[in-house]
Amino acid sequence: MPSAAERTRTLVQSTCSSVLLVPGLEGARPEQLSPQARAVGTDGEVFLLFPADSPAVRAATHAQDDELSAVLEITDVAPVAVPNRIRGRAWVSGRLTSVPGLATEPGYMMLRLEVGEAEVDDLWGASHVEPEAFASASADPLVAHETELLQHLASAHSDQVQALGSLLGERGRLQEAAGRRAVPLALDRFGLRVRFTGERCFDARFDFPAPVADITELRRAMHTLFEAAAA
């Protein structure tokens, strides 16, 4: 399974929605505190792009002695229609400063969040992440494609995803008899998670024979899963 640090890095570098929580800005509208872009630097710091007139930029610019604490909260919502769509959340907290001249777009300012600690609570469970672990971790190689891939599996390969239930033995036969619908819920380099919906939902994890590094390896791994289910 991916480590807690890897899962947190993946969420930070994903397109999931996020909001920057800054003391004193509780009255700001959520969209004013949502960065336009996020990136992780070589030392593990998180760079956040905001309009230059945003409340977050003003707070960071006028902070005394550069001591402005902030928390970046990320919410991960499944990109397919499924019950209980929130897949997880991550919180990255630390010291916030402005970085003049780093933003390449006119009218924008880059903010730097020096990570002090992080937490993740997702489909794998809840974990604390040390800043050193966050800095050295890598995002999942499929993060930029996961949304498109899950939507493609749900629309073009729904029968094959449904057939994966046969790999669950007796539990799979029971879910088929109950008419449960199988929905691809999450995808990473280690495998595919499927949610079987119905009166009582449950998730099943289907691991790949080996971790994948790119889309080509993913296609081979998915074919192997589908062939095993059809056998």
Residue pairs with C-beta under 8 A, 6 or more apart in sequence:
1 124
1 190
2 10
2 124
2 140
2 188
2 189
2 190
3 133
3 137
4 120
4 124
4 127
4 128
4 129
4 133
5 118
5 129
5 130
5 133
5 134
5 136
5 137
6 137
6 138
6 139
6 140
7 88
7 90
7 120
7 122
7 124
7 127
8 90
8 92
8 118
8 119
8 120
8 129
8 134
8 137
9 40
9 134
9 137
9 138
9 139
10 139
10 140
10 143
10 188
11 74
11 76
11 88
11 90
11 120
11 122
12 38
12 40
12 46
12 72
12 74
12 90
12 92
12 139
13 38
13 39
13 40
13 139
13 143
14 74
14 76
14 139
14 143
14 146
15 147
16 74
16 75
16 76
16 77
17 34
17 74
17 75
17 77
18 34
18 35
18 38
18 72
18 73
18 74
18 75
19 30
19 33
19 34
19 72
19 73
20 33
20 34
20 35
20 48
20 56
20 70
20 71
20 72
20 73
20 96
20 111
20 113
21 33
21 70
21 71
21 72
21 73
22 33
22 55
22 56
22 59
22 68
22 69
22 70
22 96
23 68
23 69
23 70
24 59
25 33
25 55
25 56
25 59
28 55
28 56
32 54
32 55
32 56
33 54
33 55
33 56
35 48
35 49
35 50
35 56
35 72
35 111
36 49
36 50
36 51
36 108
37 48
37 49
38 46
38 47
38 48
38 49
38 72
39 46
39 47
40 46
40 47
40 139
41 47
41 112
43 135
44 115
44 131
44 132
44 134
44 135
44 136
45 112
45 113
45 114
45 115
46 72
46 92
46 94
46 112
46 113
46 115
47 99
47 102
47 110
47 111
47 112
47 113
48 56
48 72
48 110
48 111
48 112
48 113
49 103
49 105
49 108
49 109
49 110
49 111
50 56
50 57
50 108
50 109
50 110
50 111
51 57
51 107
51 108
51 109
52 103
52 107
52 108
52 109
54 109
56 70
56 96
56 111
57 98
57 109
57 111
59 68
59 96
60 68
60 96
60 97
60 98
60 111
61 98
61 109
63 96
63 97
66 95
66 97
67 95
68 95
68 96
68 97
69 93
69 94
69 95
69 96
70 93
70 94
70 95
70 96
70 113
71 91
71 92
71 93
72 91
72 92
72 93
72 113
73 89
73 90
73 91
74 89
74 90
74 91
74 92
75 86
75 89
76 86
76 87
76 88
76 89
76 90
76 122
77 85
77 86
77 87
78 85
78 86
78 87
78 150
78 185
78 186
79 146
79 147
79 150
79 151
80 150
80 151
80 154
80 183
80 184
80 185
81 154
81 183
82 183
82 185
82 195
82 197
83 195
83 197
83 201
84 201
87 122
87 123
87 185
87 186
88 120
88 121
88 122
88 123
89 120
89 121
89 122
90 118
90 119
90 120
90 121
90 122
91 118
91 119
91 120
92 113
92 115
92 118
92 134
93 115
93 116
93 117
93 118
94 113
94 114
94 115
94 116
94 117
94 131
95 113
95 114
95 116
96 111
96 112
96 113
96 114
97 111
97 112
97 114
98 109
98 110
98 111
98 112
99 109
99 110
99 111
99 112
100 109
102 110
103 109
103 110
115 131
115 134
115 135
116 131
117 128
117 129
117 130
117 131
118 128
118 129
118 131
118 134
119 126
119 127
119 128
119 129
120 126
120 127
120 129
121 127
123 185
123 186
123 193
123 203
140 146
140 188
140 189
141 189
141 212
141 213
141 214
142 149
142 187
142 188
142 189
142 212
142 215
142 218
145 215
146 186
146 187
146 188
149 187
149 218
150 184
150 185
150 186
150 187
153 161
153 184
153 187
153 192
154 161
154 183
154 184
157 226
158 182
160 226
160 229
160 230
161 182
161 183
161 184
161 194
162 181
162 182
163 226
163 229
163 230
164 182
164 192
164 194
164 204
164 206
164 225
164 226
164 229
165 172
165 173
165 175
165 176
165 180
165 182
165 196
165 204
165 229
166 172
166 173
166 176
166 229
167 206
167 225
167 228
167 229
168 175
168 204
171 204
175 182
175 196
175 198
175 202
178 198
178 199
179 198
180 196
180 197
180 198
181 196
181 197
181 198
182 194
182 195
182 196
182 197
183 194
183 195
183 196
183 197
184 192
184 193
184 194
185 193
185 194
185 195
185 203
186 192
186 193
187 193
187 218
189 208
189 211
189 212
189 213
190 207
190 208
190 211
191 205
191 206
191 207
191 208
192 205
192 206
192 208
192 222
192 225
193 203
193 204
193 205
193 206
194 203
194 204
194 205
194 206
195 201
195 202
195 203
196 202
196 203
196 204
206 225
208 221
208 224
208 225
209 221
209 224
210 221
212 218
212 220
212 221
